[in-house]
Amino acid sequence: MYKNIIGVEGMKCPKCEERVCKAFEKAFGAKKTSASHKKSVAKFISESEVTAEAAAAALDGTGFTVVSCESKG
């Protein structure tokens, strides 16, 4: 299991947080997802390592931008 911390710009409200969480759940089968528009960060657990490129691809078309990515196994 990998713990992922993704810096995400563009979240402005709780609905934005939900959209980001759902995108990561769909793309990575993410579990225990959470996001904070105030801290501009999303956190989740995944089966495999997540790269910045993969995280950006998961958010493609959502209006949010990945600015950092940390994945620890």
N, CA, C, O and CB atoms as a CASP TS submission, in Angstrom:
PFRMAT TS
TARGET T0000
AUTHOR 0000-0000-0000
METHOD Language model
MODEL 1
PARENT N/A
ATOM      1  N   MET     1       0.839  -1.185   0.000  1.00  0.00           N
ATOM      2  CA  MET     1       0.000   0.000   0.000  1.00  0.00           C
ATOM      3  C   MET     1       0.886   1.251   0.000  1.00  0.00           C
ATOM      4  O   MET     1       1.934   1.297   0.644  1.00  0.00           O
ATOM      5  CB  MET     1      -0.955  -0.004   1.223  1.00  0.00           C
ATOM      6  N   TYR     2       0.435   2.246  -0.732  1.00  0.00           N
ATOM      7  CA  TYR     2       1.164   3.501  -0.832  1.00  0.00           C
ATOM      8  C   TYR     2       0.321   4.636  -0.255  1.00  0.00           C
ATOM      9  O   TYR     2      -0.878   4.730  -0.520  1.00  0.00           O
ATOM     10  CB  TYR     2       1.547   3.795  -2.299  1.00  0.00           C
ATOM     11  N   LYS     3       0.959   5.487   0.529  1.00  0.00           N
ATOM     12  CA  LYS     3       0.314   6.684   1.050  1.00  0.00           C
ATOM     13  C   LYS     3       0.708   7.831   0.129  1.00  0.00           C
ATOM     14  O   LYS     3       1.892   8.107  -0.064  1.00  0.00           O
ATOM     15  CB  LYS     3       0.724   6.969   2.550  1.00  0.00           C
ATOM     16  N   ASN     4      -0.285   8.488  -0.432  1.00  0.00           N
ATOM     17  CA  ASN     4      -0.046   9.544  -1.418  1.00  0.00           C
ATOM     18  C   ASN     4      -0.504  10.887  -0.888  1.00  0.00           C
ATOM     19  O   ASN     4      -1.585  11.017  -0.315  1.00  0.00           O
ATOM     20  CB  ASN     4      -0.762   9.228  -2.734  1.00  0.00           C
ATOM     21  N   ILE     5       0.343  11.878  -1.091  1.00  0.00           N
ATOM     22  CA  ILE     5       0.003  13.257  -0.730  1.00  0.00           C
ATOM     23  C   ILE     5       0.222  14.092  -1.989  1.00  0.00           C
ATOM     24  O   ILE     5       1.349  14.254  -2.456  1.00  0.00           O
ATOM     25  CB  ILE     5       0.878  13.792   0.496  1.00  0.00           C
ATOM     26  N   ILE     6      -0.876  14.617  -2.526  1.00  0.00           N
ATOM     27  CA  ILE     6      -0.827  15.330  -3.792  1.00  0.00           C
ATOM     28  C   ILE     6      -1.191  16.794  -3.569  1.00  0.00           C
ATOM     29  O   ILE     6      -2.258  17.100  -3.038  1.00  0.00           O
ATOM     30  CB  ILE     6      -1.775  14.682  -4.824  1.00  0.00           C
ATOM     31  N   GLY     7      -0.309  17.688  -3.973  1.00  0.00           N
ATOM     32  CA  GLY     7      -0.615  19.119  -3.928  1.00  0.00           C
ATOM     33  C   GLY     7      -1.489  19.460  -5.122  1.00  0.00           C
ATOM     34  O   GLY     7      -1.121  19.185  -6.264  1.00  0.00           O
ATOM     35  N   VAL     8      -2.643  20.058  -4.863  1.00  0.00           N
ATOM     36  CA  VAL     8      -3.611  20.348  -5.926  1.00  0.00           C
ATOM     37  C   VAL     8      -4.033  21.813  -5.852  1.00  0.00           C
ATOM     38  O   VAL     8      -4.539  22.268  -4.827  1.00  0.00           O
ATOM     39  CB  VAL     8      -4.852  19.417  -5.815  1.00  0.00           C
ATOM     40  N   GLU     9      -3.822  22.547  -6.943  1.00  0.00           N
ATOM     41  CA  GLU     9      -4.275  23.938  -7.020  1.00  0.00           C
ATOM     42  C   GLU     9      -5.623  23.989  -7.719  1.00  0.00           C
ATOM     43  O   GLU     9      -5.925  23.166  -8.584  1.00  0.00           O
ATOM     44  CB  GLU     9      -3.239  24.824  -7.765  1.00  0.00           C
ATOM     45  N   GLY    10      -6.425  24.966  -7.331  1.00  0.00           N
ATOM     46  CA  GLY    10      -7.696  25.202  -8.004  1.00  0.00           C
ATOM     47  C   GLY    10      -8.917  24.817  -7.189  1.00  0.00           C
ATOM     48  O   GLY    10     -10.037  25.164  -7.563  1.00  0.00           O
ATOM     49  N   MET    11      -8.728  24.104  -6.080  1.00  0.00           N
ATOM     50  CA  MET    11      -9.872  23.771  -5.229  1.00  0.00           C
ATOM     51  C   MET    11     -10.291  25.010  -4.444  1.00  0.00           C
ATOM     52  O   MET    11      -9.459  25.692  -3.846  1.00  0.00           O
ATOM     53  CB  MET    11      -9.528  22.597  -4.262  1.00  0.00           C
ATOM     54  N   LYS    12     -11.603  25.293  -4.454  1.00  0.00           N
ATOM     55  CA  LYS    12     -12.085  26.488  -3.778  1.00  0.00           C
ATOM     56  C   LYS    12     -13.164  26.209  -2.740  1.00  0.00           C
ATOM     57  O   LYS    12     -13.530  27.097  -1.970  1.00  0.00           O
ATOM     58  CB  LYS    12     -12.608  27.452  -4.785  1.00  0.00           C
ATOM     59  N   CYS    13     -13.681  24.966  -2.713  1.00  0.00           N
ATOM     60  CA  CYS    13     -14.809  24.668  -1.823  1.00  0.00           C
ATOM     61  C   CYS    13     -14.898  23.160  -1.569  1.00  0.00           C
ATOM     62  O   CYS    13     -14.168  22.388  -2.190  1.00  0.00           O
ATOM     63  CB  CYS    13     -16.139  25.193  -2.429  1.00  0.00           C
ATOM     64  N   PRO    14     -15.777  22.738  -0.672  1.00  0.00           N
ATOM     65  CA  PRO    14     -15.945  21.308  -0.404  1.00  0.00           C
ATOM     66  C   PRO    14     -16.360  20.490  -1.637  1.00  0.00           C
ATOM     67  O   PRO    14     -15.977  19.327  -1.760  1.00  0.00           O
ATOM     68  CB  PRO    14     -16.971  21.124   0.682  1.00  0.00           C
ATOM     69  N   LYS    15     -17.136  21.084  -2.545  1.00  0.00           N
ATOM     70  CA  LYS    15     -17.510  20.374  -3.780  1.00  0.00           C
ATOM     71  C   LYS    15     -16.272  20.078  -4.626  1.00  0.00           C
ATOM     72  O   LYS    15     -16.170  19.017  -5.241  1.00  0.00           O
ATOM     73  CB  LYS    15     -18.529  21.206  -4.601  1.00  0.00           C
ATOM     74  N   CYS    16     -15.347  21.013  -4.651  1.00  0.00           N
ATOM     75  CA  CYS    16     -14.084  20.796  -5.374  1.00  0.00           C
ATOM     76  C   CYS    16     -13.327  19.625  -4.751  1.00  0.00           C
ATOM     77  O   CYS    16     -12.779  18.781  -5.460  1.00  0.00           O
ATOM     78  CB  CYS    16     -13.204  22.085  -5.356  1.00  0.00           C
ATOM     79  N   GLU    17     -13.303  19.583  -3.432  1.00  0.00           N
ATOM     80  CA  GLU    17     -12.639  18.485  -2.721  1.00  0.00           C
ATOM     81  C   GLU    17     -13.242  17.148  -3.127  1.00  0.00           C
ATOM     82  O   GLU    17     -12.514  16.182  -3.358  1.00  0.00           O
ATOM     83  CB  GLU    17     -12.750  18.677  -1.194  1.00  0.00           C
ATOM     84  N   GLU    18     -14.572  17.085  -3.215  1.00  0.00           N
ATOM     85  CA  GLU    18     -15.250  15.856  -3.616  1.00  0.00           C
ATOM     86  C   GLU    18     -14.855  15.431  -5.027  1.00  0.00           C
ATOM     87  O   GLU    18     -14.613  14.251  -5.281  1.00  0.00           O
ATOM     88  CB  GLU    18     -16.760  16.038  -3.532  1.00  0.00           C
ATOM     89  N   ARG    19     -14.792  16.396  -5.941  1.00  0.00           N
ATOM     90  CA  ARG    19     -14.424  16.089  -7.329  1.00  0.00           C
ATOM     91  C   ARG    19     -13.005  15.529  -7.415  1.00  0.00           C
ATOM     92  O   ARG    19     -12.750  14.590  -8.169  1.00  0.00           O
ATOM     93  CB  ARG    19     -14.544  17.347  -8.204  1.00  0.00           C
ATOM     94  N   VAL    20     -12.090  16.101  -6.649  1.00  0.00           N
ATOM     95  CA  VAL    20     -10.711  15.624  -6.642  1.00  0.00           C
ATOM     96  C   VAL    20     -10.652  14.208  -6.070  1.00  0.00           C
ATOM     97  O   VAL    20      -9.995  13.338  -6.641  1.00  0.00           O
ATOM     98  CB  VAL    20      -9.807  16.578  -5.825  1.00  0.00           C
ATOM     99  N   CYS    21     -11.325  13.973  -4.961  1.00  0.00           N
ATOM    100  CA  CYS    21     -11.338  12.638  -4.355  1.00  0.00           C
ATOM    101  C   CYS    21     -11.910  11.607  -5.321  1.00  0.00           C
ATOM    102  O   CYS    21     -11.346  10.523  -5.476  1.00  0.00           O
ATOM    103  CB  CYS    21     -12.151  12.647  -3.052  1.00  0.00           C
ATOM    104  N   LYS    22     -13.013  11.932  -5.963  1.00  0.00           N
ATOM    105  CA  LYS    22     -13.639  10.996  -6.901  1.00  0.00           C
ATOM    106  C   LYS    22     -12.729  10.702  -8.090  1.00  0.00           C
ATOM    107  O   LYS    22     -12.691   9.572  -8.576  1.00  0.00           O
ATOM    108  CB  LYS    22     -14.974  11.555  -7.394  1.00  0.00           C
ATOM    109  N   ALA    23     -12.003  11.703  -8.557  1.00  0.00           N
ATOM    110  CA  ALA    23     -11.085  11.492  -9.678  1.00  0.00           C
ATOM    111  C   ALA    23      -9.979  10.509  -9.292  1.00  0.00           C
ATOM    112  O   ALA    23      -9.624   9.635 -10.083  1.00  0.00           O
ATOM    113  CB  ALA    23     -10.472  12.833 -10.134  1.00  0.00           C
ATOM    114  N   PHE    24      -9.433  10.647  -8.081  1.00  0.00           N
ATOM    115  CA  PHE    24      -8.386   9.735  -7.634  1.00  0.00           C
ATOM    116  C   PHE    24      -8.938   8.348  -7.326  1.00  0.00           C
ATOM    117  O   PHE    24      -8.257   7.347  -7.552  1.00  0.00           O
ATOM    118  CB  PHE    24      -7.691  10.298  -6.406  1.00  0.00           C
ATOM    119  N   GLU    25     -10.148   8.280  -6.820  1.00  0.00           N
ATOM    120  CA  GLU    25     -10.782   6.979  -6.575  1.00  0.00           C
ATOM    121  C   GLU    25     -10.976   6.234  -7.891  1.00  0.00           C
ATOM    122  O   GLU    25     -10.710   5.035  -7.977  1.00  0.00           O
ATOM    123  CB  GLU    25     -12.141   7.156  -5.852  1.00  0.00           C
ATOM    124  N   LYS    26     -11.436   6.941  -8.905  1.00  0.00           N
ATOM    125  CA  LYS    26     -11.668   6.332 -10.216  1.00  0.00           C
ATOM    126  C   LYS    26     -10.362   5.911 -10.888  1.00  0.00           C
ATOM    127  O   LYS    26     -10.274   4.814 -11.440  1.00  0.00           O
ATOM    128  CB  LYS    26     -12.423   7.305 -11.118  1.00  0.00           C
ATOM    129  N   ALA    27      -9.359   6.768 -10.844  1.00  0.00           N
ATOM    130  CA  ALA    27      -8.099   6.509 -11.548  1.00  0.00           C
ATOM    131  C   ALA    27      -7.233   5.459 -10.865  1.00  0.00           C
ATOM    132  O   ALA    27      -6.590   4.655 -11.540  1.00  0.00           O
ATOM    133  CB  ALA    27      -7.317   7.785 -11.676  1.00  0.00           C
ATOM    134  N   PHE    28      -7.209   5.456  -9.533  1.00  0.00           N
ATOM    135  CA  PHE    28      -6.268   4.602  -8.805  1.00  0.00           C
ATOM    136  C   PHE    28      -6.925   3.607  -7.858  1.00  0.00           C
ATOM    137  O   PHE    28      -6.231   2.861  -7.167  1.00  0.00           O
ATOM    138  CB  PHE    28      -5.328   5.454  -8.032  1.00  0.00           C
ATOM    139  N   GLY    29      -8.244   3.588  -7.817  1.00  0.00           N
ATOM    140  CA  GLY    29      -8.915   2.751  -6.825  1.00  0.00           C
ATOM    141  C   GLY    29      -8.571   3.216  -5.426  1.00  0.00           C
ATOM    142  O   GLY    29      -8.469   2.417  -4.495  1.00  0.00           O
ATOM    143  N   ALA    30      -8.394   4.520  -5.291  1.00  0.00           N
ATOM    144  CA  ALA    30      -7.941   5.115  -4.030  1.00  0.00           C
ATOM    145  C   ALA    30      -8.903   4.823  -2.888  1.00  0.00           C
ATOM    146  O   ALA    30     -10.121   4.786  -3.060  1.00  0.00           O
ATOM    147  CB  ALA    30      -7.774   6.618  -4.186  1.00  0.00           C
ATOM    148  N   LYS    31      -8.311   4.617  -1.719  1.00  0.00           N
ATOM    149  CA  LYS    31      -9.078   4.391  -0.503  1.00  0.00           C
ATOM    150  C   LYS    31      -8.696   5.469   0.516  1.00  0.00           C
ATOM    151  O   LYS    31      -7.622   6.065   0.435  1.00  0.00           O
ATOM    152  CB  LYS    31      -8.822   2.953   0.067  1.00  0.00           C
ATOM    153  N   LYS    32      -9.584   5.703   1.465  1.00  0.00           N
ATOM    154  CA  LYS    32      -9.355   6.704   2.512  1.00  0.00           C
ATOM    155  C   LYS    32      -8.958   8.048   1.910  1.00  0.00           C
ATOM    156  O   LYS    32      -7.993   8.673   2.351  1.00  0.00           O
ATOM    157  CB  LYS    32      -8.269   6.224   3.485  1.00  0.00           C
ATOM    158  N   THR    33      -9.700   8.483   0.908  1.00  0.00           N
ATOM    159  CA  THR    33      -9.398   9.748   0.256  1.00  0.00           C
ATOM    160  C   THR    33      -9.859  10.923   1.097  1.00  0.00           C
ATOM    161  O   THR    33     -10.892  10.868   1.763  1.00  0.00           O
ATOM    162  CB  THR    33     -10.043   9.803  -1.116  1.00  0.00           C
ATOM    163  N   SER    34      -9.082  11.974   1.051  1.00  0.00           N
ATOM    164  CA  SER    34      -9.471  13.234   1.686  1.00  0.00           C
ATOM    165  C   SER    34      -8.803  14.357   0.912  1.00  0.00           C
ATOM    166  O   SER    34      -7.753  14.169   0.297  1.00  0.00           O
ATOM    167  CB  SER    34      -9.070  13.270   3.211  1.00  0.00           C
ATOM    168  N   ALA    35      -9.424  15.518   0.951  1.00  0.00           N
ATOM    169  CA  ALA    35      -8.847  16.682   0.281  1.00  0.00           C
ATOM    170  C   ALA    35      -9.204  17.923   1.085  1.00  0.00           C
ATOM    171  O   ALA    35     -10.235  17.971   1.757  1.00  0.00           O
ATOM    172  CB  ALA    35      -9.355  16.803  -1.194  1.00  0.00           C
ATOM    173  N   SER    36      -8.346  18.914   1.005  1.00  0.00           N
ATOM    174  CA  SER    36      -8.580  20.182   1.695  1.00  0.00           C
ATOM    175  C   SER    36      -8.335  21.334   0.724  1.00  0.00           C
ATOM    176  O   SER    36      -7.221  21.523   0.237  1.00  0.00           O
ATOM    177  CB  SER    36      -7.664  20.313   2.948  1.00  0.00           C
ATOM    178  N   HIS    37      -9.387  22.099   0.449  1.00  0.00           N
ATOM    179  CA  HIS    37      -9.194  23.255  -0.421  1.00  0.00           C
ATOM    180  C   HIS    37      -8.412  24.346   0.293  1.00  0.00           C
ATOM    181  O   HIS    37      -7.753  25.161  -0.353  1.00  0.00           O
ATOM    182  CB  HIS    37     -10.541  23.799  -0.897  1.00  0.00           C
ATOM    183  N   LYS    38      -8.478  24.370   1.609  1.00  0.00           N
ATOM    184  CA  LYS    38      -7.744  25.381   2.373  1.00  0.00           C
ATOM    185  C   LYS    38      -6.240  25.122   2.359  1.00  0.00           C
ATOM    186  O   LYS    38      -5.444  26.061   2.353  1.00  0.00           O
ATOM    187  CB  LYS    38      -8.246  25.420   3.811  1.00  0.00           C
ATOM    188  N   LYS    39      -5.854  23.844   2.354  1.00  0.00           N
ATOM    189  CA  LYS    39      -4.435  23.484   2.352  1.00  0.00           C
ATOM    190  C   LYS    39      -3.928  23.111   0.959  1.00  0.00           C
ATOM    191  O   LYS    39      -2.731  22.891   0.773  1.00  0.00           O
ATOM    192  CB  LYS    39      -4.195  22.331   3.306  1.00  0.00           C
ATOM    193  N   SER    40      -4.835  23.039  -0.020  1.00  0.00           N
ATOM    194  CA  SER    40      -4.504  22.664  -1.402  1.00  0.00           C
ATOM    195  C   SER    40      -3.807  21.311  -1.460  1.00  0.00           C
ATOM    196  O   SER    40      -2.769  21.161  -2.104  1.00  0.00           O
ATOM    197  CB  SER    40      -3.615  23.732  -2.047  1.00  0.00           C
ATOM    198  N   VAL    41      -4.394  20.324  -0.776  1.00  0.00           N
ATOM    199  CA  VAL    41      -3.775  18.998  -0.746  1.00  0.00           C
ATOM    200  C   VAL    41      -4.852  17.907  -0.761  1.00  0.00           C
ATOM    201  O   VAL    41      -5.948  18.072  -0.226  1.00  0.00           O
ATOM    202  CB  VAL    41      -2.873  18.849   0.504  1.00  0.00           C
ATOM    203  N   ALA    42      -4.494  16.798  -1.392  1.00  0.00           N
ATOM    204  CA  ALA    42      -5.340  15.602  -1.370  1.00  0.00           C
ATOM    205  C   ALA    42      -4.485  14.448  -0.858  1.00  0.00           C
ATOM    206  O   ALA    42      -3.296  14.360  -1.163  1.00  0.00           O
ATOM    207  CB  ALA    42      -5.940  15.283  -2.798  1.00  0.00           C
ATOM    208  N   LYS    43      -5.108  13.558  -0.070  1.00  0.00           N
ATOM    209  CA  LYS    43      -4.395  12.408   0.477  1.00  0.00           C
ATOM    210  C   LYS    43      -5.223  11.162   0.217  1.00  0.00           C
ATOM    211  O   LYS    43      -6.451  11.192   0.299  1.00  0.00           O
ATOM    212  CB  LYS    43      -4.115  12.584   2.001  1.00  0.00           C
ATOM    213  N   PHE    44      -4.538  10.061  -0.100  1.00  0.00           N
ATOM    214  CA  PHE    44      -5.238   8.805  -0.291  1.00  0.00           C
ATOM    215  C   PHE    44      -4.268   7.636  -0.242  1.00  0.00           C
ATOM    216  O   PHE    44      -3.053   7.808  -0.337  1.00  0.00           O
ATOM    217  CB  PHE    44      -5.992   8.811  -1.613  1.00  0.00           C
ATOM    218  N   ILE    45      -4.831   6.444  -0.091  1.00  0.00           N
ATOM    219  CA  ILE    45      -4.076   5.196  -0.088  1.00  0.00           C
ATOM    220  C   ILE    45      -4.338   4.491  -1.410  1.00  0.00           C
ATOM    221  O   ILE    45      -5.477   4.443  -1.875  1.00  0.00           O
ATOM    222  CB  ILE    45      -4.468   4.288   1.129  1.00  0.00           C
ATOM    223  N   SER    46      -3.285   3.939  -2.022  1.00  0.00           N
ATOM    224  CA  SER    46      -3.442   3.203  -3.274  1.00  0.00           C
ATOM    225  C   SER    46      -2.610   1.925  -3.244  1.00  0.00           C
ATOM    226  O   SER    46      -1.703   1.775  -2.425  1.00  0.00           O
ATOM    227  CB  SER    46      -3.035   4.080  -4.475  1.00  0.00           C
ATOM    228  N   GLU    47      -2.930   1.025  -4.137  1.00  0.00           N
ATOM    229  CA  GLU    47      -2.216  -0.251  -4.249  1.00  0.00           C
ATOM    230  C   GLU    47      -0.841  -0.076  -4.878  1.00  0.00           C
ATOM    231  O   GLU    47       0.076  -0.845  -4.590  1.00  0.00           O
ATOM    232  CB  GLU    47      -3.033  -1.244  -5.068  1.00  0.00           C
ATOM    233  N   SER    48      -0.689   0.939  -5.741  1.00  0.00           N
ATOM    234  CA  SER    48       0.574   1.152  -6.435  1.00  0.00           C
ATOM    235  C   SER    48       1.037   2.595  -6.273  1.00  0.00           C
ATOM    236  O   SER    48       0.273   3.481  -5.892  1.00  0.00           O
ATOM    237  CB  SER    48       0.437   0.799  -7.921  1.00  0.00           C
ATOM    238  N   GLU    49       2.302   2.794  -6.573  1.00  0.00           N
ATOM    239  CA  GLU    49       2.886   4.132  -6.482  1.00  0.00           C
ATOM    240  C   GLU    49       2.229   5.056  -7.497  1.00  0.00           C
ATOM    241  O   GLU    49       1.929   4.640  -8.616  1.00  0.00           O
ATOM    242  CB  GLU    49       4.413   4.080  -6.709  1.00  0.00           C
ATOM    243  N   VAL    50       2.006   6.305  -7.112  1.00  0.00           N
ATOM    244  CA  VAL    50       1.397   7.299  -7.984  1.00  0.00           C
ATOM    245  C   VAL    50       2.451   8.352  -8.311  1.00  0.00           C
ATOM    246  O   VAL    50       3.067   8.929  -7.415  1.00  0.00           O
ATOM    247  CB  VAL    50       0.136   7.945  -7.318  1.00  0.00           C
ATOM    248  N   THR    51       2.649   8.595  -9.601  1.00  0.00           N
ATOM    249  CA  THR    51       3.592   9.621 -10.047  1.00  0.00           C
ATOM    250  C   THR    51       2.850  10.938 -10.253  1.00  0.00           C
ATOM    251  O   THR    51       1.622  10.967 -10.339  1.00  0.00           O
ATOM    252  CB  THR    51       4.311   9.186 -11.357  1.00  0.00           C
ATOM    253  N   ALA    52       3.604  12.012 -10.331  1.00  0.00           N
ATOM    254  CA  ALA    52       3.005  13.324 -10.586  1.00  0.00           C
ATOM    255  C   ALA    52       2.281  13.317 -11.931  1.00  0.00           C
ATOM    256  O   ALA    52       1.213  13.914 -12.068  1.00  0.00           O
ATOM    257  CB  ALA    52       4.086  14.434 -10.560  1.00  0.00           C
ATOM    258  N   GLU    53       2.860  12.644 -12.919  1.00  0.00           N
ATOM    259  CA  GLU    53       2.258  12.580 -14.245  1.00  0.00           C
ATOM    260  C   GLU    53       0.923  11.834 -14.198  1.00  0.00           C
ATOM    261  O   GLU    53      -0.049  12.255 -14.825  1.00  0.00           O
ATOM    262  CB  GLU    53       3.217  11.899 -15.237  1.00  0.00           C
ATOM    263  N   ALA    54       0.877  10.729 -13.456  1.00  0.00           N
ATOM    264  CA  ALA    54      -0.360   9.950 -13.338  1.00  0.00           C
ATOM    265  C   ALA    54      -1.424  10.737 -12.577  1.00  0.00           C
ATOM    266  O   ALA    54      -2.600  10.702 -12.939  1.00  0.00           O
ATOM    267  CB  ALA    54      -0.089   8.607 -12.634  1.00  0.00           C
ATOM    268  N   ALA    55      -1.019  11.437 -11.535  1.00  0.00           N
ATOM    269  CA  ALA    55      -1.967  12.246 -10.764  1.00  0.00           C
ATOM    270  C   ALA    55      -2.526  13.365 -11.637  1.00  0.00           C
ATOM    271  O   ALA    55      -3.723  13.650 -11.595  1.00  0.00           O
ATOM    272  CB  ALA    55      -1.289  12.833  -9.500  1.00  0.00           C
ATOM    273  N   ALA    56      -1.658  14.000 -12.430  1.00  0.00           N
ATOM    274  CA  ALA    56      -2.108  15.063 -13.331  1.00  0.00           C
ATOM    275  C   ALA    56      -3.075  14.509 -14.371  1.00  0.00           C
ATOM    276  O   ALA    56      -4.070  15.154 -14.702  1.00  0.00           O
ATOM    277  CB  ALA    56      -0.906  15.731 -14.026  1.00  0.00           C
ATOM    278  N   ALA    57      -2.787  13.319 -14.884  1.00  0.00           N
ATOM    279  CA  ALA    57      -3.677  12.693 -15.864  1.00  0.00           C
ATOM    280  C   ALA    57      -5.042  12.388 -15.250  1.00  0.00           C
ATOM    281  O   ALA    57      -6.069  12.513 -15.917  1.00  0.00           O
ATOM    282  CB  ALA    57      -3.047  11.404 -16.414  1.00  0.00           C
ATOM    283  N   ALA    58      -5.051  11.989 -13.979  1.00  0.00           N
ATOM    284  CA  ALA    58      -6.315  11.689 -13.294  1.00  0.00           C
ATOM    285  C   ALA    58      -7.181  12.940 -13.155  1.00  0.00           C
ATOM    286  O   ALA    58      -8.409  12.852 -13.152  1.00  0.00           O
ATOM    287  CB  ALA    58      -6.041  11.085 -11.908  1.00  0.00           C
ATOM    288  N   LEU    59      -6.546  14.094 -13.041  1.00  0.00           N
ATOM    289  CA  LEU    59      -7.284  15.347 -12.879  1.00  0.00           C
ATOM    290  C   LEU    59      -7.488  16.083 -14.201  1.00  0.00           C
ATOM    291  O   LEU    59      -8.065  17.170 -14.219  1.00  0.00           O
ATOM    292  CB  LEU    59      -6.559  16.250 -11.905  1.00  0.00           C
ATOM    293  N   ASP    60      -7.022  15.505 -15.301  1.00  0.00           N
ATOM    294  CA  ASP    60      -7.148  16.131 -16.614  1.00  0.00           C
ATOM    295  C   ASP    60      -8.622  16.429 -16.918  1.00  0.00           C
ATOM    296  O   ASP    60      -9.475  15.546 -16.817  1.00  0.00           O
ATOM    297  CB  ASP    60      -6.540  15.219 -17.713  1.00  0.00           C
ATOM    298  N   GLY    61      -8.901  17.643 -17.278  1.00  0.00           N
ATOM    299  CA  GLY    61     -10.257  18.038 -17.620  1.00  0.00           C
ATOM    300  C   GLY    61     -11.110  18.471 -16.436  1.00  0.00           C
ATOM    301  O   GLY    61     -12.269  18.842 -16.621  1.00  0.00           O
ATOM    302  N   THR    62     -10.565  18.430 -15.227  1.00  0.00           N
ATOM    303  CA  THR    62     -11.339  18.804 -14.040  1.00  0.00           C
ATOM    304  C   THR    62     -11.160  20.277 -13.668  1.00  0.00           C
ATOM    305  O   THR    62     -11.952  20.826 -12.902  1.00  0.00           O
ATOM    306  CB  THR    62     -10.938  17.928 -12.864  1.00  0.00           C
ATOM    307  N   GLY    63     -10.124  20.912 -14.208  1.00  0.00           N
ATOM    308  CA  GLY    63      -9.838  22.299 -13.857  1.00  0.00           C
ATOM    309  C   GLY    63      -8.878  22.444 -12.694  1.00  0.00           C
ATOM    310  O   GLY    63      -8.577  23.559 -12.267  1.00  0.00           O
ATOM    311  N   PHE    64      -8.388  21.305 -12.171  1.00  0.00           N
ATOM    312  CA  PHE    64      -7.438  21.335 -11.062  1.00  0.00           C
ATOM    313  C   PHE    64      -6.054  20.972 -11.577  1.00  0.00           C
ATOM    314  O   PHE    64      -5.919  20.263 -12.574  1.00  0.00           O
ATOM    315  CB  PHE    64      -7.872  20.370  -9.929  1.00  0.00           C
ATOM    316  N   THR    65      -5.024  21.464 -10.889  1.00  0.00           N
ATOM    317  CA  THR    65      -3.645  21.258 -11.313  1.00  0.00           C
ATOM    318  C   THR    65      -2.833  20.608 -10.205  1.00  0.00           C
ATOM    319  O   THR    65      -2.889  21.039  -9.053  1.00  0.00           O
ATOM    320  CB  THR    65      -3.007  22.583 -11.730  1.00  0.00           C
ATOM    321  N   VAL    66      -2.073  19.567 -10.553  1.00  0.00           N
ATOM    322  CA  VAL    66      -1.172  18.923  -9.607  1.00  0.00           C
ATOM    323  C   VAL    66       0.097  19.763  -9.533  1.00  0.00           C
ATOM    324  O   VAL    66       0.711  20.064 -10.557  1.00  0.00           O
ATOM    325  CB  VAL    66      -0.855  17.442 -10.027  1.00  0.00           C
ATOM    326  N   VAL    67       0.490  20.142  -8.312  1.00  0.00           N
ATOM    327  CA  VAL    67       1.703  20.943  -8.125  1.00  0.00           C
ATOM    328  C   VAL    67       2.794  20.186  -7.380  1.00  0.00           C
ATOM    329  O   VAL    67       3.958  20.585  -7.405  1.00  0.00           O
ATOM    330  CB  VAL    67       1.371  22.216  -7.376  1.00  0.00           C
ATOM    331  N   SER    68       2.422  19.092  -6.717  1.00  0.00           N
ATOM    332  CA  SER    68       3.414  18.253  -6.048  1.00  0.00           C
ATOM    333  C   SER    68       2.837  16.871  -5.855  1.00  0.00           C
ATOM    334  O   SER    68       1.620  16.687  -5.853  1.00  0.00           O
ATOM    335  CB  SER    68       3.846  18.861  -4.690  1.00  0.00           C
ATOM    336  N   CYS    69       3.727  15.892  -5.692  1.00  0.00           N
ATOM    337  CA  CYS    69       3.281  14.504  -5.545  1.00  0.00           C
ATOM    338  C   CYS    69       4.286  13.751  -4.687  1.00  0.00           C
ATOM    339  O   CYS    69       5.479  13.723  -4.990  1.00  0.00           O
ATOM    340  CB  CYS    69       3.114  13.815  -6.935  1.00  0.00           C
ATOM    341  N   GLU    70       3.800  13.149  -3.625  1.00  0.00           N
ATOM    342  CA  GLU    70       4.632  12.320  -2.753  1.00  0.00           C
ATOM    343  C   GLU    70       3.919  10.988  -2.576  1.00  0.00           C
ATOM    344  O   GLU    70       2.763  10.944  -2.155  1.00  0.00           O
ATOM    345  CB  GLU    70       4.900  13.017  -1.363  1.00  0.00           C
ATOM    346  N   SER    71       4.615   9.901  -2.899  1.00  0.00           N
ATOM    347  CA  SER    71       4.036   8.563  -2.803  1.00  0.00           C
ATOM    348  C   SER    71       5.012   7.680  -2.043  1.00  0.00           C
ATOM    349  O   SER    71       6.120   7.426  -2.515  1.00  0.00           O
ATOM    350  CB  SER    71       3.722   7.969  -4.218  1.00  0.00           C
ATOM    351  N   LYS    72       4.603   7.212  -0.867  1.00  0.00           N
ATOM    352  CA  LYS    72       5.481   6.387  -0.046  1.00  0.00           C
ATOM    353  C   LYS    72       4.867   5.002   0.157  1.00  0.00           C
ATOM    354  O   LYS    72       3.693   4.868   0.500  1.00  0.00           O
ATOM    355  CB  LYS    72       5.747   7.066   1.315  1.00  0.00           C
ATOM    356  N   GLY    73       5.693   3.975  -0.062  1.00  0.00           N
ATOM    357  CA  GLY    73       5.204   2.607   0.079  1.00  0.00           C
ATOM    358  C   GLY    73       5.576   1.988   1.384  1.00  0.00           C
ATOM    359  O   GLY    73       5.230   0.835   1.641  1.00  0.00           O
TER
END
